[in-house]
């Protein structure tokens, strides 16, 4: 939808997922603990929206880019507690010189070049939908004997909340070296 998005090269299209090589990129984000993706995503989005609205070292309005990504790290045991790092992709014009957030809960995050297995889906992201889509991707990768990082995964939402139809979301599992 004419927003800056992370650059990647499509390596292969498989049944149920794509393999992509992403270039290094800069993001702004914060980590929130809890059992609900939806609650953490809303809390993170609110702070990050303030950041792009001017709560940054340049006191500058920064254009929205896409996606809003969330790194999800399951906690130990079966409590359902997770760490959610909610991230805004930094527009290309700000990748080299990104203003720092004024809110201490947020920081700059540099992602190295990564290879990701990406499953796409429509609709709105929810805890149940993400769990289902992540398991679908895991099943495809296991069937294809692809090695992936099991300690965390990412979700990426590309649409604003007011877009009701034609939504695009992704689940990313990183390739294990």
trRosetta pair geometry for C-beta under 8 A, 3 or more apart (Angstrom, degrees):
i j d omega theta_ij theta_ji phi_ij phi_ji
1 66 7.2 82 48 -18 97 158
1 158 7.5 143 10 152 108 100
1 159 7.4 93 -9 -108 146 72
3 63 7.8 -169 -136 144 85 107
3 64 6.2 -50 -130 110 129 83
3 65 5.4 149 169 -145 103 40
3 66 4.2 85 98 -1 136 107
3 158 8.0 173 58 -168 130 83
4 63 7.6 97 9 100 111 116
4 65 4.2 -43 70 -129 94 108
4 66 7.2 155 77 29 46 67
4 89 6.9 -151 107 120 92 118
4 91 4.5 121 32 -135 149 68
4 92 5.0 -155 -134 -15 141 89
5 65 6.9 170 -76 175 40 91
5 66 5.2 -31 -88 81 90 85
5 67 6.8 44 -131 -25 96 68
5 89 6.7 50 -135 106 41 168
5 158 7.4 1 -106 -126 126 109
6 22 5.5 5 148 -150 127 114
6 23 7.0 -172 180 51 85 81
6 25 4.9 -62 -122 -63 103 164
6 67 8.0 -49 3 17 101 83
6 89 5.9 -123 -46 -129 86 136
7 22 7.1 127 85 -154 51 63
7 23 4.5 8 78 19 104 126
7 25 7.5 163 28 -75 76 115
8 20 4.3 16 169 178 139 116
8 21 6.1 156 -160 79 79 44
8 22 4.5 -38 -95 -94 99 62
8 23 6.9 -143 -83 -3 45 74
8 116 7.9 -61 -128 38 143 109
9 20 6.8 153 73 -159 42 67
9 21 4.7 -8 53 57 96 101
10 13 7.0 5 178 -52 121 84
10 18 6.1 -57 -139 -174 95 125
10 19 7.6 100 -168 77 56 58
10 20 5.9 -38 -104 -103 49 79
11 18 7.8 132 47 168 73 78
11 19 4.1 -61 67 105 114 102
11 20 6.3 -170 4 -95 91 21
11 21 5.8 92 -50 -19 111 93
11 115 7.2 15 -18 -143 151 106
12 18 7.1 174 90 -158 49 60
12 19 4.6 24 48 37 87 115
13 18 5.4 -27 -108 -108 62 83
13 19 8.0 -135 -67 20 24 74
14 17 5.4 -3 66 67 102 76
14 18 7.0 169 23 -97 75 28
14 19 6.8 62 -10 -22 111 96
14 140 6.9 133 117 167 119 121
14 144 6.3 -5 -170 -83 149 160
15 140 6.4 -157 96 -140 79 115
16 119 6.3 -15 160 -116 78 102
16 136 6.4 -141 -167 154 127 99
16 137 7.0 -177 144 -104 109 52
16 140 4.0 -148 85 -91 136 149
17 117 5.1 23 160 177 144 89
17 118 5.9 149 -163 72 87 41
17 119 4.8 -53 -97 -76 92 72
17 137 5.7 91 -79 -132 132 88
17 140 5.4 152 -4 104 117 150
17 141 7.3 -1 28 -60 160 84
18 117 7.5 164 80 -156 41 48
18 118 4.8 -21 59 60 90 101
18 120 7.7 30 4 -19 109 107
19 115 6.8 2 -176 -177 90 99
19 116 7.6 168 -152 86 47 42
19 117 6.0 -23 -99 -101 68 66
19 118 7.7 169 -89 15 19 83
19 175 7.5 51 -146 -63 101 128
20 115 7.1 169 87 -153 44 54
20 116 5.3 -16 62 60 94 88
20 118 5.6 17 5 -7 120 129
21 113 6.9 7 -180 -179 89 101
21 114 7.6 178 -152 92 49 39
21 115 5.3 -25 -99 -99 68 77
22 25 6.8 -59 161 -8 111 119
22 111 7.4 -13 116 122 131 126
22 113 6.5 177 90 -153 63 54
22 114 4.9 3 51 56 109 82
22 115 7.6 -175 16 -85 76 26
22 116 6.2 29 -14 1 116 113
23 113 6.0 -35 -144 -106 30 87
24 110 6.9 8 -178 179 103 92
24 111 6.4 179 -151 93 57 62
24 112 5.4 -36 -106 -148 95 35
24 113 5.2 -54 -51 -50 74 67
25 89 6.7 -26 160 -142 134 93
25 90 7.4 171 171 42 87 91
25 95 7.0 -78 -148 -129 62 116
25 110 7.6 175 91 -153 36 55
25 111 5.2 -1 58 55 80 105
26 90 4.6 -24 98 32 92 139
26 94 7.6 -121 86 116 127 80
26 95 5.1 149 28 -145 116 66
26 98 5.3 -148 141 -37 143 146
26 108 6.5 -19 -167 -170 104 100
26 109 7.2 144 -161 80 55 50
26 110 5.4 -26 -103 -102 74 70
26 111 7.6 -169 -84 19 24 74
27 69 7.2 -64 -129 47 151 116
27 87 4.2 10 166 -172 140 115
27 88 6.3 155 -164 74 81 43
27 89 5.7 -49 -106 -103 88 40
27 90 6.0 -154 -100 -16 28 89
27 108 7.6 141 80 -164 45 53
27 109 4.5 -27 71 69 95 103
27 110 7.7 174 25 -84 73 23
27 111 6.4 43 -2 -16 115 107
28 48 6.3 145 102 -132 105 97
28 51 5.8 -163 134 142 149 159
28 87 7.0 146 73 -152 36 64
28 88 5.1 -13 58 55 90 99
28 90 6.2 97 -18 -70 90 97
28 98 7.0 -171 -62 173 102 132
28 101 6.0 127 -164 -49 122 114
28 106 6.0 26 171 176 95 116
28 107 7.3 -171 -152 96 65 26
28 108 6.0 -39 -102 -103 69 53
28 109 6.9 160 -103 16 16 88
29 44 7.1 2 -155 -162 76 123
29 48 7.2 -8 -108 -88 47 123
29 85 5.3 61 148 170 135 88
29 86 5.7 180 -149 87 95 45
29 87 3.7 -38 -76 -95 131 69
29 88 6.8 175 -73 15 72 62
29 106 6.6 -174 109 -146 15 79
29 107 6.9 -30 67 60 58 65
29 109 5.0 -9 29 -6 111 137
30 44 5.7 -172 64 -125 95 90
30 47 5.9 -11 19 91 147 148
30 48 7.4 -152 11 -58 103 91
30 85 7.0 -164 101 -146 23 64
30 86 6.2 -9 59 53 71 88
30 103 7.7 -44 -69 109 143 117
30 105 4.6 38 -140 142 143 84
30 106 4.5 -70 -57 -93 109 60
30 107 7.0 114 -87 13 66 72
31 83 5.5 -4 -170 -176 112 104
31 84 6.9 152 -154 79 58 43
31 85 4.5 -28 -93 -93 80 79
31 86 7.9 165 -94 12 30 66
32 40 4.2 171 88 -140 124 94
32 43 5.4 120 -111 85 163 132
32 44 5.8 -129 -7 -56 130 98
32 83 7.5 148 75 -158 34 57
32 84 5.1 -25 64 65 85 97
32 85 7.9 157 17 -88 64 33
32 86 6.7 11 10 -6 112 109
33 40 7.8 175 54 -100 4 123
33 75 7.9 62 -150 -66 102 128
33 81 6.5 11 -180 -173 98 98
33 82 7.2 179 -148 87 59 39
33 83 5.5 -32 -96 -100 75 65
33 84 7.5 167 -92 18 24 78
34 39 5.7 -82 120 85 159 125
34 40 5.4 -173 46 -59 120 103
34 81 7.0 -109 177 -138 11 67
34 82 7.0 -26 75 54 46 74
34 84 7.0 -33 44 6 90 118
35 79 7.5 -114 -89 135 115 77
35 80 4.1 37 -136 127 116 106
35 81 5.7 -59 -74 -88 80 43
35 82 6.7 105 -117 11 37 87
36 39 3.9 66 90 12 121 108
36 40 6.4 166 92 -8 65 85
36 127 6.0 -78 -142 -65 63 133
37 40 5.9 -66 -149 44 29 107
37 41 5.8 29 158 -22 69 112
37 70 6.9 118 -155 117 97 159
37 72 6.8 -27 -103 -101 107 130
37 82 7.7 -7 -72 70 73 144
37 84 6.4 150 -124 -103 59 140
37 125 7.1 -95 128 145 131 108
37 126 7.4 132 72 177 118 29
37 127 4.8 160 25 -89 105 73
37 130 5.8 47 -3 23 174 155
37 155 7.4 41 -160 25 138 152
38 41 5.8 -55 -141 37 25 111
38 42 6.4 24 159 -17 61 108
38 125 7.8 175 -88 110 77 84
38 126 6.1 0 -65 -136 118 62
38 127 6.1 -78 -15 -34 97 91
39 42 6.0 -58 -150 36 27 109
39 43 6.3 25 155 -17 64 109
40 43 5.7 -56 -145 39 31 111
40 44 6.1 27 158 -15 66 110
40 70 7.3 111 110 -147 113 136
40 82 7.9 -91 -23 87 159 101
40 84 3.6 85 144 60 154 153
40 86 6.5 -178 146 -46 87 116
41 44 5.9 -57 -143 42 27 109
41 45 6.0 31 157 -24 64 109
41 68 7.5 97 -159 134 99 127
41 70 5.9 -65 -95 -69 94 148
41 84 6.9 -92 -56 167 63 145
41 86 5.9 147 -122 -105 49 126
41 125 7.3 137 -77 95 174 127
41 157 8.0 68 -159 3 137 141
42 45 5.7 -52 -140 35 27 112
42 46 6.5 31 158 -23 62 103
43 46 6.1 -55 -155 29 27 111
43 47 7.0 18 154 -9 61 106
43 86 7.6 168 81 0 72 152
44 47 6.0 -62 -153 40 34 105
44 48 6.0 25 156 -13 70 114
44 70 7.3 138 58 -103 160 104
44 84 6.9 -122 -31 121 139 108
44 85 8.0 119 -115 178 149 27
44 86 2.6 91 148 49 161 155
45 48 5.7 -63 -142 45 29 108
45 49 6.0 34 157 -26 67 106
45 68 6.4 11 -100 -151 98 153
45 86 6.5 -100 -47 173 58 145
46 49 5.9 -52 -146 31 26 112
46 50 6.9 29 152 -18 59 102
47 50 5.7 -53 -157 32 34 112
47 51 6.7 40 145 -24 64 102
47 103 5.6 -133 -163 96 107 166
47 105 6.0 -74 -150 85 160 123
47 106 5.8 -178 144 -55 121 118
48 51 5.2 -44 -152 28 40 120
48 52 6.7 29 155 -9 68 100
48 68 7.5 142 88 -127 156 108
48 86 6.6 -124 -26 122 135 109
48 87 8.0 130 -102 -164 149 15
48 88 4.6 155 -175 -31 133 124
48 106 6.9 145 -86 -113 67 136
49 52 6.1 -56 -147 42 34 100
49 53 6.0 33 151 -20 65 113
50 53 5.5 -63 -144 42 30 113
50 54 7.8 -69 175 55 57 63
50 55 4.3 11 144 12 91 141
50 103 6.8 76 91 -32 128 135
51 55 5.2 -74 -93 73 38 93
51 56 5.5 72 -165 -61 72 100
51 62 7.4 -26 129 34 77 128
51 88 7.2 -175 76 29 130 148
51 101 4.9 -46 -116 -114 119 100
51 102 7.8 176 -112 25 73 74
51 103 6.8 -92 -72 20 94 113
51 106 6.0 -124 -73 137 137 172
52 56 7.8 38 -86 -27 26 129
52 61 6.9 46 156 -164 63 56
52 62 4.3 -100 -140 64 76 94
52 63 7.4 -71 -168 82 119 9
52 64 6.3 80 160 -81 162 63
52 88 6.7 -130 -45 166 122 165
53 61 6.1 -9 -149 -118 34 83
54 59 5.5 20 -171 -168 91 53
54 60 6.4 179 -118 66 66 13
54 61 5.5 -26 -62 -70 86 64
55 101 6.6 23 119 -158 89 75
55 102 4.8 -113 175 41 75 111
55 103 6.0 35 145 -26 130 97
56 59 6.9 -159 69 -59 64 24
56 60 6.3 -55 70 45 116 75
56 62 6.9 36 9 -22 156 124
56 99 3.8 80 152 123 123 125
56 100 6.5 156 -162 79 80 33
56 101 5.7 -54 -107 -106 75 39
56 102 6.1 -142 -94 -18 19 87
57 99 4.6 -164 50 -166 84 87
57 100 4.5 49 -22 47 126 81
57 101 7.9 -20 -23 5 82 7
57 102 6.8 156 -61 -66 54 81
58 99 3.9 -96 1 -98 104 137
60 99 6.2 168 40 -34 110 159
62 90 7.8 -50 174 -143 141 72
62 91 6.6 -172 176 13 94 117
62 94 6.2 7 -142 -46 120 160
62 99 7.1 -149 -61 35 130 120
63 91 5.2 56 69 -59 99 155
63 93 7.9 66 30 38 116 124
64 88 7.9 -96 -143 -158 66 118
64 91 8.0 97 102 -60 15 111
64 160 7.9 27 157 -78 163 107
65 88 6.8 111 55 169 92 85
65 89 4.4 -105 108 91 121 95
65 90 6.5 54 23 137 151 8
65 91 4.5 -173 -61 -74 121 68
65 92 8.0 140 -109 -16 136 62
66 89 6.4 -9 87 40 15 130
66 158 4.8 65 176 -145 128 70
66 159 7.9 41 -132 -55 134 30
67 89 6.3 80 46 -14 43 123
67 156 3.8 88 87 -176 161 95
67 157 5.5 143 -169 65 109 36
67 158 4.7 -66 -99 -81 97 63
67 170 7.3 -133 -48 32 168 107
68 86 6.9 -5 178 -171 99 90
68 87 7.1 156 -165 79 52 52
68 88 6.1 -23 -111 -97 74 63
68 89 7.9 -121 -81 -2 32 82
68 156 7.3 154 75 -153 41 55
68 157 5.0 -17 58 61 93 96
69 86 7.8 158 88 -157 45 43
69 87 4.6 -20 67 65 89 109
69 89 7.0 76 -3 -49 107 90
69 154 5.4 -7 -174 -172 109 116
69 155 6.9 164 -154 84 58 45
69 156 4.5 -19 -100 -99 84 82
69 157 7.8 -180 -81 21 37 63
69 172 7.8 -11 -145 19 119 132
70 84 5.4 -14 -171 -167 115 93
70 85 6.6 154 -157 75 57 48
70 86 5.1 -16 -103 -102 90 62
70 87 6.9 177 -83 17 37 80
70 154 6.6 152 77 -154 43 64
70 155 5.0 -5 54 54 96 92
70 156 7.8 -173 19 -75 64 41
71 83 8.0 -10 105 111 89 90
71 84 7.4 151 75 -159 53 41
71 85 4.2 -1 50 52 103 107
71 87 7.0 53 -11 -14 92 122
71 152 5.7 19 180 167 92 132
71 153 7.7 174 -150 93 55 27
71 154 5.4 -32 -96 -95 60 82
72 82 5.7 -4 -167 171 85 138
72 83 7.6 156 -154 81 39 54
72 84 5.8 -5 -104 -106 70 72
72 130 7.6 115 -28 158 164 141
72 152 6.2 164 81 -160 47 80
72 153 5.6 -15 56 64 98 73
72 154 7.2 161 11 -99 80 27
72 155 6.7 40 -17 -5 120 99
73 82 6.2 152 76 -168 49 81
73 83 4.4 -6 58 56 107 100
73 84 7.9 -157 26 -68 72 33
73 85 7.7 44 -5 -8 106 99
73 151 6.7 -2 -134 150 90 80
73 152 4.4 -33 -91 -100 74 110
74 82 5.3 -47 -110 -107 40 96
74 152 7.7 -169 8 -99 68 57
75 79 6.2 -39 88 60 128 107
75 80 7.8 19 43 91 111 19
75 81 3.9 -7 19 91 154 89
75 82 5.6 -132 -16 -85 87 37
75 83 7.1 112 -67 -19 85 77
85 109 7.6 112 165 -89 129 160
87 109 6.1 -76 -119 54 119 144
90 94 4.9 -113 175 93 104 106
90 95 5.6 142 103 -88 115 58
90 98 5.2 -49 -138 -109 154 125
91 94 5.1 71 64 20 80 103
91 95 7.5 -116 101 -38 39 78
92 95 5.6 -25 -148 -14 39 118
94 97 6.6 -93 -153 75 54 59
94 98 5.0 80 157 -103 96 68
94 99 7.1 -56 -152 4 123 78
95 98 6.9 -2 -134 -56 16 102
98 108 5.6 131 94 -120 133 124
100 107 7.7 -15 -153 -140 90 53
100 108 6.2 -75 -112 -33 74 112
101 106 3.6 -25 84 92 171 120
101 107 6.6 -104 32 -77 118 25
101 108 7.7 180 -3 -47 90 68
103 106 4.8 62 79 13 100 106
111 114 6.5 -50 164 -17 109 122
114 174 5.6 -68 -171 -129 119 109
114 175 7.7 154 175 31 75 86
115 174 6.9 102 77 -162 58 68
115 175 3.9 -21 95 22 110 131
116 154 7.5 -44 -135 43 136 126
116 172 4.3 -23 -168 -158 132 108
116 173 6.8 139 -160 69 73 36
116 174 5.6 -47 -101 -100 72 55
116 175 6.9 -130 -84 -14 20 83
117 137 6.4 142 122 -177 110 112
117 140 8.0 -179 170 92 130 112
117 141 5.7 67 149 -86 171 121
117 146 6.4 109 -78 127 146 150
117 148 6.0 -64 15 -98 131 132
117 172 7.1 139 69 -156 49 53
117 173 4.7 -17 58 63 104 92
117 174 7.7 -169 15 -89 77 7
117 175 6.5 113 -29 -66 90 78
118 170 5.2 -16 -166 -167 100 125
118 171 7.2 155 -152 76 50 48
118 172 5.4 -15 -99 -99 77 75
119 133 5.8 176 110 175 130 94
119 134 7.8 176 47 -97 139 33
119 136 6.2 138 -156 94 159 104
119 137 3.9 -121 -24 -80 138 112
119 140 7.4 144 -85 28 118 142
119 170 6.6 147 77 -157 46 66
119 171 4.7 -6 57 53 101 98
120 168 6.6 -26 -161 -161 110 85
120 169 7.0 144 -157 81 59 47
120 170 5.2 -30 -98 -98 65 80
121 129 7.3 -168 113 174 148 109
121 133 5.3 -104 -9 -111 149 137
121 169 5.4 -30 71 70 77 97
121 170 7.6 150 22 -92 69 33
121 171 7.6 26 8 -9 111 96
122 166 7.5 -84 -139 -154 118 15
122 167 5.2 116 -163 71 71 80
122 168 6.7 -33 -103 -89 64 40
122 169 7.0 141 -117 20 14 91
123 129 6.7 -140 99 -135 126 154
123 167 5.9 -139 20 65 6 129
123 169 7.3 -56 66 11 62 128
124 129 7.4 146 94 13 57 163
124 167 6.7 24 -68 98 50 175
125 129 5.9 -151 -148 82 41 126
125 130 5.9 44 -164 -59 93 103
125 155 6.1 110 -138 163 144 140
125 157 5.5 -96 -12 -79 133 120
125 169 5.4 159 -64 -130 100 153
126 129 4.4 88 47 10 81 106
126 130 6.8 -153 81 -7 38 87
127 130 6.1 -60 -148 37 24 108
127 131 6.4 23 156 -19 62 109
128 131 5.8 -56 -148 36 30 111
128 132 6.3 28 155 -17 65 108
129 132 5.8 -57 -148 38 30 110
129 133 6.1 22 158 -13 67 111
130 133 5.9 -57 -138 43 29 106
130 134 5.9 31 160 -21 65 109
130 155 5.5 -47 -126 -85 121 145
130 171 6.8 140 -150 -91 73 116
131 134 6.0 -56 -144 37 25 110
131 135 6.4 23 157 -16 61 108
132 135 6.0 -60 -151 37 27 108
132 136 6.5 31 151 -22 64 105
133 136 5.5 -47 -148 32 35 116
133 137 6.6 34 153 -17 64 103
133 169 7.9 -2 -180 110 178 115
133 171 4.9 164 125 -22 109 138
134 137 5.8 -55 -152 37 33 110
134 138 6.3 36 150 -20 66 106
134 153 5.8 123 -131 92 122 167
134 171 5.1 -157 -85 -160 67 151
134 173 7.7 115 -149 -59 83 108
135 138 5.4 -49 -143 37 35 115
135 139 6.2 39 155 -22 65 103
136 139 5.8 -55 -151 34 28 112
136 140 6.6 28 152 -17 63 104
137 140 5.7 -53 -150 35 34 111
137 141 6.3 29 154 -16 67 107
137 171 5.3 -143 -17 93 151 125
137 173 5.9 164 134 -8 129 122
138 141 5.8 -59 -147 40 29 109
138 142 6.1 29 156 -19 66 108
138 148 7.9 -131 -116 61 68 143
138 173 7.2 123 -80 -63 68 158
139 142 5.8 -53 -142 37 29 110
139 143 6.3 32 156 -21 63 107
140 143 5.8 -56 -150 36 29 113
140 144 6.3 11 157 -3 65 112
141 144 5.9 -66 -145 49 30 100
141 146 4.3 -88 -158 60 83 110
141 148 5.4 -11 176 -12 157 134
141 173 6.6 -70 -45 77 159 149
142 145 7.3 28 -175 -78 33 37
142 146 7.8 -81 -55 41 22 73
146 175 7.2 -77 173 -121 104 86
147 175 6.8 68 87 -169 74 68
147 176 4.0 -85 140 54 101 114
148 173 4.4 23 -176 146 142 118
148 174 6.4 135 -161 78 81 43
148 175 6.0 -65 -106 -112 67 33
148 176 5.5 -176 -122 -19 6 92
149 152 6.7 -16 127 49 116 70
149 153 7.9 167 89 -80 93 62
149 173 6.7 -174 52 -178 74 77
149 174 4.4 10 17 68 123 99
149 175 7.6 38 -14 80 86 12
149 176 5.4 148 -59 -78 59 81
153 171 6.3 8 160 -175 126 93
153 172 6.5 166 -174 81 77 55
153 173 5.3 -36 -120 -91 103 71
153 174 8.0 -165 -117 -2 56 76
154 170 8.0 12 109 107 93 93
154 171 7.2 152 86 -163 56 46
154 172 4.0 -7 62 56 107 108
154 173 7.9 -168 28 -68 75 30
154 174 7.9 72 -1 -41 108 90
155 169 6.8 -6 -177 -178 95 105
155 170 7.0 162 -160 87 50 53
155 171 5.6 -24 -103 -103 71 65
155 172 7.5 -169 -80 17 22 78
156 169 6.7 161 85 -161 55 58
156 170 4.4 -4 55 57 103 100
156 171 7.8 -170 18 -77 76 21
156 172 6.4 50 -13 -17 113 113
157 167 7.9 -24 -156 -178 88 108
157 169 5.2 -16 -104 -110 65 92
158 167 7.6 151 63 -172 84 65
158 168 4.5 -16 48 81 130 99
158 169 6.8 -156 10 -83 84 41
158 170 7.7 58 -28 -4 107 97
159 163 4.2 -97 178 61 121 138
159 166 7.8 145 -98 102 148 73
159 167 4.7 -109 23 -131 154 80
159 168 6.3 122 -32 35 106 68
159 169 7.9 -73 16 -59 99 76
160 163 5.4 104 61 -8 72 99
163 166 6.8 -79 172 72 112 87
163 167 5.9 140 113 -86 107 85
164 167 7.6 -82 156 -42 15 110
